Amino acid sequence: MDENREVNVTATTDQLYAVYLGGTPEKGRMGEDHEVVFVVAPDIPTMKRRAKAKWQGTNKPHVDAYEALSAVDGFAIQLVVDGSEQQRVITDDNLVPHN
């Protein structure tokens, strides 16, 4: 976000969740497909519904794990409504490798 841009801050009770989705195995496969998605939601049922809506697979998704995020590596996370609707799905193609 451009630090010089004025942002209309609106209070929110929503939380940021990291969600690990699994998909039932396709016919002829023994293992599930998996994706990590991030969603903002006010409660767990809404979080699950929104996360499943981001599933990129053709099979039926389910939530394997989730975590509400309020801090990462000592940095607090603050949700600010800025009006943008950017979405990004993390896949093997756009992950940054760790060394």
C-alpha positions as protocol buffer text, in pm:
chain_id: "A"
residue {
  index: 1
  type: MET
  ca { x: 0 y: 0 z: 0 }
}
residue {
  index: 2
  type: ASP
  ca { x: 125 y: 350 z: -86 }
}
residue {
  index: 3
  type: GLU
  ca { x: 214 y: 510 z: 248 }
}
residue {
  index: 4
  type: ASN
  ca { x: 122 y: 855 z: 113 }
}
residue {
  index: 5
  type: ARG
  ca { x: -228 y: 750 z: 13 }
}
residue {
  index: 6
  type: GLU
  ca { x: -507 y: 846 z: 249 }
}
residue {
  index: 7
  type: VAL
  ca { x: -704 y: 542 z: 366 }
}
residue {
  index: 8
  type: ASN
  ca { x: -1055 y: 546 z: 506 }
}
residue {
  index: 9
  type: VAL
  ca { x: -1015 y: 336 z: 821 }
}
residue {
  index: 10
  type: THR
  ca { x: -1328 y: 159 z: 941 }
}
residue {
  index: 11
  type: ALA
  ca { x: -1338 y: -37 z: 1266 }
}
residue {
  index: 12
  type: THR
  ca { x: -1394 y: -407 z: 1212 }
}
residue {
  index: 13
  type: THR
  ca { x: -1442 y: -710 z: 1432 }
}
residue {
  index: 14
  type: ASP
  ca { x: -1325 y: -938 z: 1152 }
}
residue {
  index: 15
  type: GLN
  ca { x: -1013 y: -1151 z: 1188 }
}
residue {
  index: 16
  type: LEU
  ca { x: -755 y: -1267 z: 938 }
}
residue {
  index: 17
  type: TYR
  ca { x: -736 y: -1646 z: 908 }
}
residue {
  index: 18
  type: ALA
  ca { x: -481 y: -1871 z: 740 }
}
residue {
  index: 19
  type: VAL
  ca { x: -674 y: -2175 z: 620 }
}
residue {
  index: 20
  type: TYR
  ca { x: -533 y: -2509 z: 501 }
}
residue {
  index: 21
  type: LEU
  ca { x: -783 y: -2660 z: 257 }
}
residue {
  index: 22
  type: GLY
  ca { x: -791 y: -3020 z: 142 }
}
residue {
  index: 23
  type: GLY
  ca { x: -985 y: -3166 z: -146 }
}
residue {
  index: 24
  type: THR
  ca { x: -1128 y: -3515 z: -163 }
}
residue {
  index: 25
  type: PRO
  ca { x: -906 y: -3729 z: -386 }
}
residue {
  index: 26
  type: GLU
  ca { x: -992 y: -3739 z: -755 }
}
residue {
  index: 27
  type: LYS
  ca { x: -1095 y: -4076 z: -894 }
}
residue {
  index: 28
  type: GLY
  ca { x: -789 y: -4299 z: -926 }
}
residue {
  index: 29
  type: ARG
  ca { x: -579 y: -4098 z: -678 }
}
residue {
  index: 30
  type: MET
  ca { x: -486 y: -4195 z: -324 }
}
residue {
  index: 31
  type: GLY
  ca { x: -392 y: -3852 z: -191 }
}
residue {
  index: 32
  type: GLU
  ca { x: -571 y: -3522 z: -144 }
}
residue {
  index: 33
  type: ASP
  ca { x: -485 y: -3190 z: -305 }
}
residue {
  index: 34
  type: HIS
  ca { x: -412 y: -2899 z: -68 }
}
residue {
  index: 35
  type: GLU
  ca { x: -404 y: -2518 z: -75 }
}
residue {
  index: 36
  type: VAL
  ca { x: -343 y: -2243 z: 177 }
}
residue {
  index: 37
  type: VAL
  ca { x: -578 y: -1944 z: 153 }
}
residue {
  index: 38
  type: PHE
  ca { x: -621 y: -1631 z: 362 }
}
residue {
  index: 39
  type: VAL
  ca { x: -965 y: -1499 z: 447 }
}
residue {
  index: 40
  type: VAL
  ca { x: -1111 y: -1223 z: 661 }
}
residue {
  index: 41
  type: ALA
  ca { x: -1425 y: -1318 z: 852 }
}
residue {
  index: 42
  type: PRO
  ca { x: -1615 y: -1228 z: 1170 }
}
residue {
  index: 43
  type: ASP
  ca { x: -1658 y: -1590 z: 1285 }
}
residue {
  index: 44
  type: ILE
  ca { x: -1553 y: -1950 z: 1215 }
}
residue {
  index: 45
  type: PRO
  ca { x: -1858 y: -2060 z: 1011 }
}
residue {
  index: 46
  type: THR
  ca { x: -1817 y: -1758 z: 780 }
}
residue {
  index: 47
  type: MET
  ca { x: -1442 y: -1819 z: 758 }
}
residue {
  index: 48
  type: LYS
  ca { x: -1498 y: -2180 z: 650 }
}
residue {
  index: 49
  type: ARG
  ca { x: -1753 y: -2079 z: 386 }
}
residue {
  index: 50
  type: ARG
  ca { x: -1528 y: -1805 z: 246 }
}
residue {
  index: 51
  type: ALA
  ca { x: -1219 y: -2028 z: 245 }
}
residue {
  index: 52
  type: LYS
  ca { x: -1399 y: -2309 z: 58 }
}
residue {
  index: 53
  type: ALA
  ca { x: -1518 y: -2053 z: -199 }
}
residue {
  index: 54
  type: LYS
  ca { x: -1151 y: -1984 z: -284 }
}
residue {
  index: 55
  type: TRP
  ca { x: -1077 y: -2353 z: -356 }
}
residue {
  index: 56
  type: GLN
  ca { x: -919 y: -2387 z: -702 }
}
residue {
  index: 57
  type: GLY
  ca { x: -966 y: -2763 z: -738 }
}
residue {
  index: 58
  type: THR
  ca { x: -1245 y: -2949 z: -916 }
}
residue {
  index: 59
  type: ASN
  ca { x: -1313 y: -3180 z: -622 }
}
residue {
  index: 60
  type: LYS
  ca { x: -1502 y: -3096 z: -301 }
}
residue {
  index: 61
  type: PRO
  ca { x: -1298 y: -2893 z: -48 }
}
residue {
  index: 62
  type: HIS
  ca { x: -1286 y: -2922 z: 329 }
}
residue {
  index: 63
  type: VAL
  ca { x: -1097 y: -2731 z: 598 }
}
residue {
  index: 64
  type: ASP
  ca { x: -807 y: -2936 z: 738 }
}
residue {
  index: 65
  type: ALA
  ca { x: -672 y: -2662 z: 966 }
}
residue {
  index: 66
  type: TYR
  ca { x: -700 y: -2291 z: 1035 }
}
residue {
  index: 67
  type: GLU
  ca { x: -542 y: -2027 z: 1254 }
}
residue {
  index: 68
  type: ALA
  ca { x: -662 y: -1676 z: 1340 }
}
residue {
  index: 69
  type: LEU
  ca { x: -366 y: -1446 z: 1285 }
}
residue {
  index: 70
  type: SER
  ca { x: -305 y: -1145 z: 1507 }
}
residue {
  index: 71
  type: ALA
  ca { x: 75 y: -1133 z: 1484 }
}
residue {
  index: 72
  type: VAL
  ca { x: 352 y: -1283 z: 1269 }
}
residue {
  index: 73
  type: ASP
  ca { x: 722 y: -1285 z: 1363 }
}
residue {
  index: 74
  type: GLY
  ca { x: 668 y: -1019 z: 1629 }
}
residue {
  index: 75
  type: PHE
  ca { x: 464 y: -788 z: 1404 }
}
residue {
  index: 76
  type: ALA
  ca { x: 101 y: -714 z: 1492 }
}
residue {
  index: 77
  type: ILE
  ca { x: -156 y: -752 z: 1216 }
}
residue {
  index: 78
  type: GLN
  ca { x: -413 y: -476 z: 1184 }
}
residue {
  index: 79
  type: LEU
  ca { x: -705 y: -507 z: 943 }
}
residue {
  index: 80
  type: VAL
  ca { x: -790 y: -183 z: 766 }
}
residue {
  index: 81
  type: VAL
  ca { x: -1077 y: -145 z: 521 }
}
residue {
  index: 82
  type: ASP
  ca { x: -932 y: 29 z: 216 }
}
residue {
  index: 83
  type: GLY
  ca { x: -1196 y: -53 z: -44 }
}
residue {
  index: 84
  type: SER
  ca { x: -979 y: -275 z: -267 }
}
residue {
  index: 85
  type: GLU
  ca { x: -1089 y: -625 z: -361 }
}
residue {
  index: 86
  type: GLN
  ca { x: -749 y: -783 z: -429 }
}
residue {
  index: 87
  type: GLN
  ca { x: -738 y: -1163 z: -410 }
}
residue {
  index: 88
  type: ARG
  ca { x: -445 y: -1399 z: -439 }
}
residue {
  index: 89
  type: VAL
  ca { x: -433 y: -1774 z: -405 }
}
residue {
  index: 90
  type: ILE
  ca { x: -104 y: -1925 z: -291 }
}
residue {
  index: 91
  type: THR
  ca { x: 4 y: -2208 z: -519 }
}
residue {
  index: 92
  type: ASP
  ca { x: 330 y: -2392 z: -581 }
}
residue {
  index: 93
  type: ASP
  ca { x: 395 y: -2150 z: -869 }
}
residue {
  index: 94
  type: ASN
  ca { x: 394 y: -1830 z: -661 }
}
residue {
  index: 95
  type: LEU
  ca { x: 551 y: -1941 z: -333 }
}
residue {
  index: 96
  type: VAL
  ca { x: 880 y: -1786 z: -233 }
}
residue {
  index: 97
  type: PRO
  ca { x: 1127 y: -2066 z: -148 }
}
residue {
  index: 98
  type: HIS
  ca { x: 1292 y: -2068 z: 194 }
}
residue {
  index: 99
  type: ASN
  ca { x: 1669 y: -2108 z: 229 }
}
